[in-house]
Amino acid sequence: MKTLKKITGALALILILSTILAACASKPSAAPDAAGTPEYKYGAIDIPGKDGALCGAPIYIAYDQGFFAEEGFDVNLISADAETRKIGLNNGTIPIVNGDFQFFPSIEEGVKVKVVDGLHNGCIKFIVPKGSSIKTAADLLGKKIAVDEIGGTPHQVASVWVEKAGISAKPEDKQVEFLVFSDGNLEIEALRKGEADVAALWDPLGSVYTTGADAEFEVLFDLSTDPTFAGKYCCFLYASEKVLSENPEKVAALLRAYHKAQNWIAENPKQAVEIISSKNYSAIEDIALAEELVKSYTYPSAQAHASNAQDVGADVLYFVTELYNIGYLKTDPATFAAQIYQKVDLELGK
């Protein structure tokens, strides 16, 4: 009986130790307490990360590879539309989101959020039927462009692009018409039927329908390579002003996690795509194409971050100026850019 008790006790001890080790392995930075429960310096937080967008790769990788946990966060990935994100940022229940310059007019209208870093470069393409006479922005005079929403990023990008070619994007001037479709596939169908001349699409649709010898469409514009936008962040990281004010080290820790993820993707694009696909973070049918897209987003490496290879503040000012020039913003560009961008000290909380 004594021997049986010793064996039972030993097995129990092994089970407890195994549980603690497993907990540590799943959450690398979360040191277990006396009961073996992981502890996180900053506790549980919600981060919008269930929209399935391939360009959200740093969120998926930071979550999957434990970078959020290493920096002290028990992250819950949530689904959140634009309005939910704005409300969460305003009240601080959502500390950080990724987003493009579509956010700028919302900030001007009062959403309490700051740009705190860049996320990646271009992820939008405009496509036309193969053999189309439309070859440049100047050819869009009098044409119809399909977009997902008025004021959305594809619409804003198209507006900037045609305005630079001397074509007014303002509805009242009737030099170009924007047609709204709730889904990218509906834009494609409108293009097929001749109801639209151009479709402005988020990746991967723009690439999927223009890749391969039998592709029925071709790329007119690529945000990652067009001279107007190339080499600039199109998507940024936005932090809640409330969280920035009350707990700036929390934002610094989040940015460190994102930086780790960006660097990991820059060094391991193939593995990143395989993880994103196998874990169903994003629906990927063509792994090779997804890998090329991820590379084209130019996620900054640790070296690029250390050398400030890409100037976030300068990119913010550039897009603020462009949106101001076409009437999407009313505030003086230099003043507004200075108001909405806040550089965070990444040493905080270390």
C-alpha positions in Angstrom: 0.0 0.0 0.0 2.9 2.3 0.9 4.6 1.5 -2.4 1.3 2.2 -4.3 1.0 5.6 -2.6 4.6 6.5 -3.6 3.9 5.5 -7.2 0.6 7.4 -7.3 2.3 10.5 -5.7 5.2 10.3 -8.2 2.7 10.1 -11.1 0.8 13.1 -9.8 4.0 15.1 -9.5 4.9 14.2 -13.1 1.4 15.2 -14.3 1.7 18.6 -12.5 5.1 19.3 -14.0 4.0 18.2 -17.4 1.0 20.7 -17.2 3.3 23.5 -16.1 5.8 22.8 -19.0 3.0 22.6 -21.5 1.6 25.9 -20.4 5.0 27.6 -20.6 5.5 26.1 -24.1 2.1 27.4 -25.4 2.7 30.9 -24.0 6.5 31.6 -24.2 6.6 34.7 -22.0 3.9 33.9 -19.6 5.6 32.7 -16.4 3.4 30.3 -14.5 2.2 31.1 -11.0 2.4 28.7 -8.1 -0.7 26.8 -9.4 0.9 26.5 -12.9 -1.4 29.0 -14.5 0.3 31.4 -17.0 0.6 35.0 -16.0 0.7 37.9 -18.4 2.1 41.3 -17.5 -0.6 43.1 -19.4 -3.4 40.5 -19.1 -6.0 39.6 -21.7 -6.7 41.9 -24.7 -8.8 41.8 -27.8 -7.2 42.5 -31.2 -9.2 42.5 -34.5 -7.6 39.6 -36.4 -10.3 37.5 -38.0 -11.0 39.3 -41.2 -9.0 36.8 -43.2 -6.9 39.4 -45.0 -3.5 38.1 -46.1 -1.9 41.5 -45.4 -2.9 41.0 -41.7 -0.1 38.4 -41.6 1.9 40.1 -38.7 -1.2 39.6 -36.4 -1.5 35.9 -37.2 2.2 35.3 -36.9 2.6 37.3 -33.6 -0.3 35.3 -32.2 0.8 31.9 -33.6 4.5 32.2 -32.8 4.0 33.5 -29.3 5.3 37.0 -29.9 2.3 38.6 -28.2 2.7 36.2 -25.3 6.4 37.0 -25.0 5.6 40.6 -24.6 3.1 39.9 -21.8 -0.3 39.6 -23.6 -3.0 37.0 -23.6 -4.4 37.9 -27.0 -7.9 37.0 -28.1 -8.4 37.5 -31.9 -11.8 39.0 -32.6 -13.9 39.9 -35.6 -14.6 43.7 -35.7 -16.0 45.9 -38.5 -14.9 49.5 -38.9 -17.4 51.0 -36.5 -16.6 48.4 -33.8 -12.9 49.2 -34.1 -13.5 52.9 -33.8 -15.6 52.4 -30.7 -13.1 50.1 -29.2 -10.2 52.4 -29.9 -12.1 55.4 -28.4 -12.9 53.7 -25.1 -9.6 51.7 -24.9 -11.1 48.2 -25.0 -9.2 47.7 -28.3 -5.7 48.9 -27.8 -4.4 48.6 -31.4 -5.6 47.9 -34.9 -4.1 47.7 -38.3 -5.6 49.9 -41.0 -4.9 52.1 -44.0 -5.2 55.8 -44.6 -9.0 55.4 -44.8 -8.7 56.0 -41.1 -7.4 59.6 -41.6 -10.8 61.3 -42.3 -12.3 59.4 -39.3 -9.5 60.8 -37.0 -10.3 64.3 -38.4 -13.9 63.7 -37.4 -13.0 62.9 -33.8 -12.0 59.2 -33.5 -9.4 59.2 -30.7 -6.5 57.2 -32.3 -2.9 57.8 -33.3 -0.7 56.3 -36.0 2.1 54.6 -34.1 3.9 52.6 -36.8 3.8 51.3 -40.3 2.7 47.8 -41.1 3.3 47.1 -44.8 3.3 48.4 -48.3 0.7 48.0 -51.1 -2.1 45.5 -51.3 -4.5 46.9 -53.8 -4.8 46.3 -57.6 -6.9 47.8 -60.3 -7.7 45.3 -63.1 -9.2 45.5 -66.6 -10.3 42.9 -69.2 -7.5 41.6 -71.3 -7.0 43.7 -74.4 -8.7 46.8 -72.8 -7.9 50.2 -74.3 -7.4 51.5 -70.8 -3.6 51.5 -70.2 -3.0 54.6 -67.9 -4.8 56.8 -65.4 -5.5 59.3 -68.2 -7.5 56.7 -70.0 -10.1 56.7 -67.2 -11.8 59.9 -68.2 -15.5 59.1 -68.5 -15.0 55.5 -67.3 -16.7 53.5 -64.5 -14.6 52.2 -61.6 -16.0 49.5 -59.3 -15.1 49.8 -55.6 -16.1 48.3 -52.3 -17.3 51.5 -50.8 -17.2 55.3 -51.3 -14.5 56.6 -48.9 -12.8 53.2 -48.7 -9.2 52.8 -49.5 -9.5 51.5 -53.0 -11.8 54.4 -53.8 -9.3 56.9 -52.2 -6.4 55.4 -54.0 -8.2 55.5 -57.3 -9.2 59.1 -56.6 -5.6 60.2 -55.9 -4.4 58.3 -59.0 -6.9 59.9 -61.5 -6.5 63.4 -59.9 -2.7 63.2 -60.5 -3.5 62.5 -64.2 -5.7 65.7 -64.4 -9.0 63.9 -64.0 -11.4 65.1 -61.3 -12.6 62.4 -58.9 -15.4 64.6 -57.6 -18.9 63.3 -58.4 -20.3 66.7 -59.4 -17.6 67.0 -62.2 -18.7 63.7 -63.7 -15.3 62.9 -65.2 -15.2 59.5 -63.6 -17.9 57.4 -62.0 -17.5 55.1 -59.0 -19.8 52.1 -58.7 -20.2 50.4 -55.3 -20.3 46.7 -54.8 -20.4 44.9 -51.5 -18.1 42.1 -52.5 -15.0 41.9 -54.7 -16.5 39.0 -56.7 -19.4 41.3 -57.6 -16.9 43.8 -59.0 -15.4 41.0 -61.1 -18.8 40.1 -62.4 -19.6 43.8 -63.3 -16.3 43.9 -65.2 -17.3 40.7 -67.1 -20.7 42.2 -68.0 -19.3 45.5 -69.1 -21.1 47.4 -66.3 -17.7 48.6 -65.1 -14.5 49.4 -67.0 -12.1 48.9 -64.0 -12.3 47.0 -60.7 -10.4 48.3 -57.8 -9.7 45.3 -55.6 -8.0 44.2 -52.4 -5.5 41.3 -52.6 -5.6 38.5 -53.3 -8.5 38.9 -55.8 -6.7 41.3 -58.1 -3.8 38.8 -58.4 -5.9 35.7 -58.6 -7.8 36.9 -61.6 -4.7 38.2 -63.5 -2.4 35.2 -62.9 -1.9 32.4 -65.4 -1.9 32.1 -69.2 -5.7 31.8 -69.3 -6.4 34.8 -67.1 -9.2 36.9 -68.4 -8.0 40.2 -66.8 -4.8 42.2 -66.5 -3.4 44.5 -64.0 -3.8 48.2 -64.7 -2.4 49.5 -61.4 -0.5 47.9 -58.5 -0.3 49.9 -55.3 3.1 48.3 -54.4 4.8 49.3 -57.6 3.1 52.5 -58.9 5.4 55.5 -58.6 2.7 57.4 -56.7 2.6 54.9 -53.9 5.6 52.6 -54.2 8.0 52.4 -51.2 5.5 53.9 -48.8 3.4 52.3 -46.0 -0.2 52.0 -47.1 -1.3 50.3 -43.9 -0.4 51.5 -40.5 -0.8 50.5 -36.9 -3.2 52.7 -34.9 -3.2 52.8 -31.1 -6.0 54.0 -28.8 -5.2 57.5 -27.5 -6.7 56.4 -24.2 -4.2 53.5 -23.9 -1.3 55.6 -25.1 -2.1 58.2 -22.5 -2.7 55.8 -19.6 -0.3 53.0 -20.3 2.3 53.9 -23.1 4.5 50.9 -22.1 1.6 48.6 -23.1 1.6 50.1 -26.6 5.4 49.8 -26.8 5.2 46.1 -25.9 2.6 45.5 -28.6 4.8 47.2 -31.2 7.7 45.0 -30.1 5.5 42.0 -30.8 4.5 43.3 -34.2 8.1 44.0 -35.0 9.1 40.5 -34.2 6.3 39.2 -36.4 7.3 41.5 -39.3 10.9 40.4 -39.1 9.9 36.7 -38.9 7.7 37.1 -42.1 10.5 39.0 -43.9 12.9 36.1 -43.1 10.4 33.3 -43.6 7.7 34.3 -46.2 7.1 30.7 -47.3 6.7 29.3 -43.8 4.5 32.3 -42.8 2.1 31.6 -45.7 2.0 27.9 -44.8 1.1 28.7 -41.2 -1.5 31.2 -42.2 -3.0 28.7 -44.6 -2.9 25.6 -42.4 -4.3 27.4 -39.4 -7.0 29.0 -41.5 -6.1 32.6 -40.6 -6.7 33.4 -44.2 -8.3 31.3 -47.0 -5.4 30.6 -49.4 -5.8 28.4 -52.5 -2.5 29.2 -54.3 0.4 29.0 -51.8 3.0 30.2 -54.4 0.9 33.3 -55.3 0.3 34.1 -51.6 4.0 33.9 -50.9 4.8 36.4 -53.8 2.1 38.7 -52.4 3.5 38.6 -48.9 7.0 39.4 -50.3 5.6 42.3 -52.2 4.2 43.9 -49.0 7.8 44.4 -47.9 7.3 43.7 -44.2 10.2 45.5 -42.5 13.0 43.3 -41.0 14.6 44.0 -37.6 17.5 45.6 -39.5 15.1 47.9 -41.4 13.4 48.9 -38.1 16.7 49.6 -36.4 17.9 51.8 -39.3 14.5 53.5 -39.7 14.7 52.5 -43.4 11.2 53.6 -44.0 10.0 56.9 -42.4 6.5 56.4 -41.0 6.0 60.1 -40.2 7.0 61.1 -43.8 4.5 58.5 -45.2 1.7 59.8 -43.0 2.4 63.3 -44.2 2.5 62.2 -47.9 -0.9 60.5 -47.8 -2.4 63.3 -45.6 -1.3 65.8 -48.3 -2.7 63.6 -51.1 -6.1 63.3 -49.4 -6.1 67.0 -48.6 -5.5 67.8 -52.3 -8.5 65.8 -53.4 -10.8 67.2 -50.7 -10.9 64.2 -48.3 -9.3 66.2 -45.5 -9.8 69.8 -44.5 -7.0 70.4 -42.0 -3.6 71.8 -43.1 -1.6 68.7 -44.0 1.6 69.5 -41.9 -0.6 70.3 -38.9 -2.8 67.3 -39.2 0.1 64.8 -39.9 1.9 66.1 -36.7 -1.4 65.6 -34.7 -2.1 62.1 -35.8 1.4 60.5 -35.7 3.0 59.6 -32.4 6.4 57.9 -32.2 6.5 55.4 -29.3 9.6 54.7 -27.3 10.0 50.9 -27.7 12.2 50.7 -24.6 9.2 51.5 -22.4 8.4 48.6 -20.0 11.3 46.5 -20.9 
